[in-house]
Amino acid sequence: MRQVKNRFMSENKTENNTIYVFIDASNLWEALKAKGKFIDFEKVTKYIKERFSGTTIKAFYYTAYPAEGTRSYSLDGRHKFFTFLKKGLGFEVIKKELKRISIVDEHGEAIEEKGNMDVEITIDAMHHLEKYNMAVFFTGDSDFLALITYLRNHGKKVFIFSSRNNVSQELRTGADGYTDILDIEFIWGKDLKHRAELEKEHK
């Protein structure tokens, strides 16, 4: 009797549903500014796991940060936040320094900073393809449409989390579903700093 019972239980285990979450910090920043609050990533991952009945969830956070000596303020808080995501929440934090490019035009010389992480996100989504059943992207960038189409063609469920002020129509309709994070009230944390300080810290 015990053998029959055990076999029945093993055949009726919850189906595996591993979820990988890919967070484009630069794109997400537009939602934070619109909401006026920081996002609580611990609540976010818990919400996604429960909503999609995930058995396992793994999150990747992609960000570019200013090089030392390029700001008049300390970057310690930013790096402490990266450490919290990695050690406190178990995130994979993929980061790089902002590339500084000298631009010369009729107005003179200026420095432009770029920190696009699209390639890194795409590589990781492809590299780990066999490890997850569902991919959740925090981005509104239409450049990801080709990747999302590829993942869906390979049997993956794909969902987009972004905000109405910063999502392309192609991405909203190209995935299995879209969620406006501005409407999820309980995932938000502390208020953002004064807008002037806010913009300064993320330049």
C-alpha positions in Angstrom: 0.0 0.0 0.0 2.8 2.4 0.9 4.6 1.8 -2.4 1.4 2.5 -4.4 0.8 5.7 -2.3 4.3 7.0 -2.8 4.1 6.4 -6.6 0.8 8.3 -6.7 2.3 11.2 -4.8 5.4 11.4 -7.1 3.3 11.3 -10.2 1.2 14.3 -8.9 3.9 16.6 -7.8 3.6 20.2 -8.8 5.0 20.8 -12.2 8.3 22.6 -12.3 8.0 26.3 -13.2 11.3 28.0 -12.9 11.1 31.8 -13.5 14.1 34.0 -14.5 13.6 37.7 -14.1 15.7 40.2 -16.1 15.7 43.7 -14.8 16.9 46.6 -16.9 17.7 49.2 -14.2 18.0 52.1 -16.6 14.6 51.4 -18.2 13.0 50.8 -14.8 14.3 54.1 -13.5 11.6 55.9 -15.6 8.9 54.0 -13.7 10.4 55.0 -10.4 10.5 58.6 -11.4 6.8 58.4 -12.5 5.8 56.8 -9.2 8.0 58.9 -7.0 9.1 55.9 -5.0 11.8 53.3 -4.8 10.8 49.7 -5.7 11.0 46.9 -3.1 12.7 44.1 -5.0 12.1 41.5 -2.3 8.3 42.1 -2.7 8.6 42.1 -6.5 10.2 38.7 -6.6 7.7 37.3 -4.1 4.8 38.7 -6.1 6.0 37.2 -9.4 6.7 33.8 -7.8 3.2 33.7 -6.3 1.4 35.2 -9.3 2.8 32.7 -11.8 3.0 29.8 -9.4 6.8 29.6 -9.7 8.6 26.7 -8.0 12.0 28.6 -8.3 12.8 32.2 -9.1 16.1 33.8 -10.0 16.6 37.5 -10.7 19.3 39.3 -12.7 19.8 43.1 -12.3 21.6 45.0 -15.0 23.0 48.5 -14.4 25.7 50.9 -15.5 27.2 53.3 -12.9 29.4 56.4 -13.0 33.1 56.0 -12.9 35.0 57.1 -9.8 35.9 60.7 -9.9 33.2 61.7 -12.4 30.7 62.9 -9.7 30.9 65.4 -7.0 29.1 63.1 -4.6 29.8 59.7 -3.1 28.8 56.6 -5.0 29.0 54.4 -1.8 25.2 54.2 -1.4 24.8 52.9 -4.9 27.4 50.1 -4.4 25.9 49.2 -1.0 22.6 48.7 -2.8 24.2 46.4 -5.3 25.7 44.4 -2.5 22.3 44.2 -0.8 20.7 42.8 -4.0 23.5 40.2 -4.4 24.0 39.1 -0.8 20.7 40.0 0.8 18.3 38.9 -2.0 20.5 36.5 -4.0 20.3 38.5 -7.2 22.9 38.3 -10.0 24.1 41.8 -10.4 25.6 42.6 -13.7 27.2 46.1 -13.7 29.6 48.1 -15.7 31.0 51.7 -15.7 29.2 54.2 -17.9 31.2 54.8 -21.1 32.3 58.4 -21.5 32.3 59.6 -25.0 33.7 63.0 -26.1 31.3 64.8 -28.4 32.4 67.8 -30.4 29.9 70.0 -32.3 29.3 73.7 -33.1 28.7 74.4 -29.4 32.0 73.0 -28.3 33.1 69.8 -26.6 30.9 67.8 -24.2 30.9 64.4 -22.6 28.1 61.9 -23.3 27.7 58.9 -21.1 26.3 55.6 -22.3 25.5 52.4 -20.4 23.2 50.3 -22.5 22.9 46.7 -21.1 20.8 45.2 -23.9 23.5 42.9 -25.1 24.2 41.6 -21.6 20.6 40.9 -21.0 20.2 39.1 -24.3 23.3 36.9 -23.8 22.1 35.8 -20.3 18.6 35.1 -21.5 20.0 32.9 -24.3 22.8 31.3 -22.2 20.4 30.1 -19.5 17.6 29.1 -22.0 17.4 25.5 -20.8 17.2 26.5 -17.1 13.9 28.3 -17.0 10.3 27.9 -18.2 9.3 31.5 -17.9 11.1 34.8 -18.5 10.0 38.1 -17.0 11.6 41.3 -18.3 11.5 44.6 -16.5 11.9 46.8 -19.6 9.9 48.7 -22.1 12.5 48.8 -24.8 11.3 47.6 -28.2 14.8 46.4 -29.0 13.9 43.3 -27.0 11.1 42.3 -29.3 13.4 40.0 -31.3 14.6 38.2 -28.2 11.1 37.8 -26.8 9.9 36.4 -30.1 12.8 33.9 -30.1 12.1 32.8 -26.5 8.4 32.2 -27.2 9.3 30.3 -30.4 11.4 28.0 -28.1 8.5 27.2 -25.8 9.1 29.9 -23.1 6.4 32.0 -21.6 7.5 35.6 -21.6 6.0 38.5 -19.6 6.8 42.2 -19.7 6.7 44.5 -16.6 7.1 48.2 -17.3 5.2 51.4 -17.0 2.8 53.2 -19.3 5.1 56.2 -19.6 8.0 54.0 -20.9 6.9 51.0 -22.8 6.7 50.4 -26.6 3.5 49.2 -28.1 5.5 46.4 -29.8 6.7 45.0 -26.5 3.2 45.4 -24.8 1.7 43.1 -27.5 4.6 40.9 -28.4 4.8 38.9 -25.2 2.4 36.5 -23.4 1.3 39.4 -21.1 2.1 42.9 -20.0 1.8 44.4 -16.5 2.0 48.1 -15.7 4.0 48.2 -12.4 2.6 51.6 -11.5 -0.6 49.8 -10.8 0.9 47.3 -8.3 0.7 49.3 -5.1 2.3 47.0 -2.6 5.7 46.6 -4.4 6.7 50.1 -3.7 9.0 51.3 -0.9 10.3 54.6 0.3 9.7 57.9 -1.4 12.4 59.1 -3.8 14.6 62.0 -2.8 14.0 65.6 -3.9 13.8 65.6 -7.7 17.0 67.6 -8.1 19.0 65.2 -6.0 17.4 62.3 -7.8 18.4 63.4 -11.3 21.9 64.3 -10.1 22.5 60.8 -8.7 21.4 59.0 -11.8 23.3 61.0 -14.4 
